[in-house]
Amino acid sequence: MEHDLEKIFGHFVTGAKFREGDLYGSGHIHDTYRILTEGRENDDYILQRLNNKVFKDIPRLQSNIERVTLHLRNKLSNIPGSDIKRECLTLIPTYDNKSWICDEKDNFWRLYIFITGHRSYNIVDSTGKAFEGGKAIGRFQAMLSDLPGEPLHETIPGFHDIEKRLASLKDTVNRDPVGRAASVKAETDKIFRREEEMKVILKLGREGRIPLRITHNDTKFNNILLDENDRALCVIDLDTVMPGYVHYDFGDAIRTAANRAAEDESNLSRVSMDIDLFKAYASGYLSETRQTLNPAEKEYLAFSPRLITYTIAVRFLTDYIDGDNYFKIHHENHNLQRARAQLRLVESMEEQYGQMQNIIEAILST
C-alpha cells in the first residue's frame, strides 16, 4: 500500500521541509520509514505506521512513551555532557499537540527524531558489546525507577506471565486443533516437568519480595543503540514498556545476546549459552542497577534467563500445536524447531547455572 509520506509528515511540528522517505530497518510489527529533510541544519526523522492489531489502544501506548521519554529527558538534562537528542527518543508533536495522528484510512502514525551516528547489532560478537548492552538496559531501568504518577498502561496484558502462558499451552494441547499434540509429547513433557519452578518470580511478586517496576520487555540486542565507539547510547522500541519484573528484561537479553546459535537453530548441538557474554552483560547491567535492586531481585537474576527462554519455548510450542496462528513461519515445522532450540538453550543454562549464580555474587561483592 502506498502512503503519502510527505502529507503525513506535514501533520507534525518539525519546522523542516520533507525531501524523501524510504522504508527503514527490519522491524516485524510496525512499518518504519526514514524521512530525510531539506537543509543540513534540520533533523531527519523516523516515521512509523503503528500496528493497531498488536497494540489495540494506541492512545495508551503513546501515553506510556510520552511519560517515559519525558522522564528520561529530565534525568539526562541534569547530567553534564549528556546529548539528550541522541541518548533518548524524541517524540514530535502534531499541530493538535498529540504524539500521533490517525489518517483518513484509519492508520495511526508517530514521528521520532532520527538518532545520528548510531550503531545497531543483531549479533553480540564481543564481551565489550555485551557489557555496553547490559549497561544500557540497566541505566534505562534505574533512571525510570522513580517515575512519578500512576502505573504505566499494560500495552500487551500478561506478556511475560508464565502461568497464563502455561494455561494457554494446556488448553491448546487439550483442544489439539490440527492433530499435532501427540507428536510433541517429548517437548511438552520437558515443559511440564519444569512448571512449578518457573512460577517462582510471580510468587516472589505476590509475596511482596520483589516490586513491579518499569521494564522494557523486549530487550533483544538490536533495541539497544551504541555510539560510534560501541558505547551504550540509547534504548529504543518502547512499545512494550510497562509494569514488570526486572528479571524479564535481564532474562530476555541473555536469551537473545548470549546464545551461540540462532533462535531457530535446527542443529541443537550448536545451541548453548556463552558464559563469557553472560558475565559481561551482567557486569554492565549491575554497574547501573546495584543501587536500585533489592536483595531478592539480585538473588534471582541468574535464574531469569532460564525463565524467559522457557517462556518463549512455551509460546512457540503453543503456536505450533495451535496451527501456527501467531508467529510468522517459513516452513511447516518452524515453530517446533524454534521451541526445540529454546528448550535446548534452557538445558544449557541449567548446566551452567552454578557458574551464573557465582558470577552474579562475584560482581556484587566487588
N, C-alpha and C positions, 0 to 999 in steps of 0.2 A: 504494500500500500504506500502510495506517495503522500508525503506530508509537506505542507508549505512551511518549511523551517523558518524562513525569513519572517513570515507573518506571525508565527508562534513566538519567535524570539522578540518580536516587537511589542509583545504584551508585558515584557519585563523591563524594569527600570535599570538600564545599563549605561546610558549616555554614549553608547558605541553604535557604529553602523555595521550591520551584517555584511560579511564578504562571501563566505561559503560555509557549508555544513556537510559533514560526511559521517557515516557510521563509525563508531569508535569502540574498541575494547572487545571482550569476549564474554560479556555477561549473558546469563541464560534467562533472566527474569524480565528486565526492562529493555526497551530499545534506547540505545545511548548514542548520541551524536556529539562530535566536537565541532563547535562553532568558532570560526575564525572571523575576526573583526578588522575593520579598516584602521590603520594607524598604529605605529609601534607603541604608543603610549597607552593604548587600551588593552584591557584583559581579553583573553579568549575564554570560552565557556564550554561547559558540559551541559547539554540539553537532554533530558530524559522523558520518554513517554512511559508512564508508570503502569505496571500490570495490576489492574484492579480486580483481577480474578484471584491472584495470590494474596494481594493486600486489599481487603474488601472495604476498608474505611480509610480513604486517602486523607481526609482532613485530620484524623487522629494520628495517622502515620507522620504527616508533616508537622503536626504539633510536637510530637516527640523530638523530631530532628531540630526544629526551631529552638526548643528548650535546651537540648544538649549542646548544640553548636554555640548558642549564646553564652552558656556557662563556661564552655571551653575557651571561648574568645576572652571572656572576662578574666579567667585564670591566666591565660597567656599574656594579657596586657600588663600583668603585674610581674612578669618575668623579664628582666633586662635582656635585650638581644633577641627576643622572640620575633619570628617572621610570621605573624598571625595569618596572613593570606595563604601561606604555604603549609602551616602546621595545623590548620583547622579548615574543614569545609566551610564555604561561604555561600549560603542561600541568597539568591537575588529576589527581591520582592517584585510583585506585579504592580501595575498602576492602581489596582484596587487594594493594595497593601496586604496581599496574601502571598504565600510562598509557593503557590501552584495555580494553574488555570485548568479549566475544563473547556475544550474546544467544542465546535458545533457538531462534531461527530462523537461526543462523549469520551474523548481521550483526555487523560489527565497528564499534565506536563509540569516539570520543575526545571530550574536553572541554577547551576553552581558556577563559581569562578573556576577556570581550569588551573590546576596546580602545576606551575612550571618547574622544570629541572628535576623531575622525579624519576625514580626507577621502580619498576614493579616486576616481581618474580613469581612464577608458578612453582618453581622447584627451589628448595633450600639446599645449596651445594657447599656451604661452609658454616663453621661454628660462629664466625663473625656475623653473618646474616641472621642466624638463629638467635644470637644474643640480642641484636637490634630489634628483631621481630618481637621477642619477649618483652623488651623494654618498651616498645610502642604500645602493646596491649596493656601492660602493667600501668604505664603512665595514664593511658585512657581511663582505666578503671579508677585509679587513685584520684584523678582530677574530678571525676564525676561522683566520688563517694559522698560529697556534701551538697549535691544538687537539692535546692530547696523546693518546697511545694508538694503537691500530690504525687503519688507514684506515676511513672510513665504508663501509657496505654500498652496493653499486650497486643502487638500487631499480628502475631500468629499464636493464638492461645494454645498452651500445652506443648510448645515446640520441642522442648527437651524433657518432657515429663515421661520418665521411663515406665511408670505404672500405666499411663494411658497408652503408650506405645505397645506394651505387652498385652494389654487388654484387647487392643485392635488386632494384634497378631493371633491371639487365641480365637477371637471371633472369626477371623478370616480362615484360619485352619478348620474351624467347625463348619463354616459355610462351604469352603472348598469350591469356589465358583467355577474354576476351569479345570478341576481334577488334578491339581499338582501337589496337594498336601502330602500324599503318601510317598512321593518321590524325594521329598526333602526332610524325611524324618531324622536323618543324622544331624542336619543343621538345626532343626527345631529342638532336638534333644540337647544340643550344646547350649542353646539359648536358655531353655527352661531349667537346666542344671545350675545356671548362674543367677537365676531370677531374684532370689531374696537378697543376695549380696549386692546386687546392682541398685537396690532401693535405698541404700544407706544415706545418700546425700539428701533425698527427700525426707527421710526420717530425722536426720540432723536438723533440717529446716523446721519441721513440725515441732521438734523439741526445743526450738529457740537457740540451738547451739551455733548455728550459722545464720547470718542475716540474708534476706533478699537484698541485693544490690542492683545497680545499673550495670548490665552486661551487654556485650556486643552481639553474641550468639551466632556469629558466622565468621570465625577468626582464621579462615584459610589464609595462606601467606600473601596471596595477591590482593587482599584487602588492606595490606599494610604498604604504604609508600615509603621508600627510602630515598635519601637525597643523592646528589652526585657522588658522594663519598661512601655510599651504602650505610649511612647513619639513619636512625629512626626519624621519620619526618611527620607522617600523618596517617591516621586510621580512617578509612573510607567505608562506603556501603553501610550506612547507618539504619537501613530499613528495619532490621531486627533488633535494634537497641531497645531494651525493655527490661522489666524486673527479672532477675535470675540469680543464680548462684555463681560465684567466681569460677567454680570448678568447670562450668560449661565452657567458658572461654579458654581456660588453660588446657582443658582436655581436648577440645576440638583442634586447637593449634598444634598440639603434639601429634594428634592423629593424622593431620594433613602434612605437617612440616617434617616430621621425623620418620616417616615411612620410607623405607628404601625402595619401594616399588610403587606402581600406580594404584589408584584406588580400586581399579577393576582388574588387577593383575590375575591372569589365568594360571600362571605357574606359581603355585603357592610357596614353593621353596625359595622364591625371591622375596617374599613378604616378611619384613621384620622391622622392628623399631631400632633406629640408630641411637644408642645410648649417649654418644657424644653430642648429638644435636639436642637431645633431651636436656642434657646438663647445661648446654649453652643457653637454650631458650629459657630454662628455669632460672638461670643466673640473671639474665636480663629482666625477666618478669619480676623476680623478687627484689631486684635493685630499686624498683619503683613502688612495690606494694608491701614490703615487710612492715611498714609503719601502720598500714591501714587494715591489714588482715588480722583476724583474731586467731587464737591458738588452734581451734578446731578446723578453721579454714586451711591453715598451713598444714595441719596433720594429714588432711585428706587430699592435698594437691597431687601427690604421687598416684593416688587411686583414680583421679578424674580422667586421665586418658583412656583407661580401661572402660570406664562408664560410657564415655561419649562414642568410642569406637564400637562398643557393644550396641549402643542405641542406634547408630546408623546401620549396623548389621540387621537389627530387628526391622528397621524401616525398609531396607532393600528386600529382605525376605518376605515381609508382609506384602509388598507391592508385587513381587513375583507370584506368590500364591494367589493374589487377587486378580492376576491377569495383566499386570504392567500398566496401571492407570495413572500413576503419579510421576515417576521419574522417566525422563526420555531414555529410550534404549536404542542400541544399534544392532542388536541381533536378539534372537528369541530368548536365550538364557542369560542375557546381560545382567539383569538384577540378581539372579542366582550367583553368577560369577562375582559380582560386587559383594554380595553377602558373605560368600566363602572367603574372599580376600580380607574382609574386615574381621571375620571370626579368627582367621589365622593371625592377624595383627593383634587381636586381643590375647591370643595364646603367647605371642612373642612378648607382649607387655607383662603377662603373668610370669613368664620365665625370668624376666629382668626386674621384677617388682621390688625385690630386696635392695637391689642397686639403686632403683629410682627413689626409694624411701631414704636410703643413706645419702644420696646426692642432695635431696631437699634439706635434710638435717644438717649436712655439712655447710651448705650455703647459708643457712640461718644462723649457724654458730660462729660465722666469721664476722 
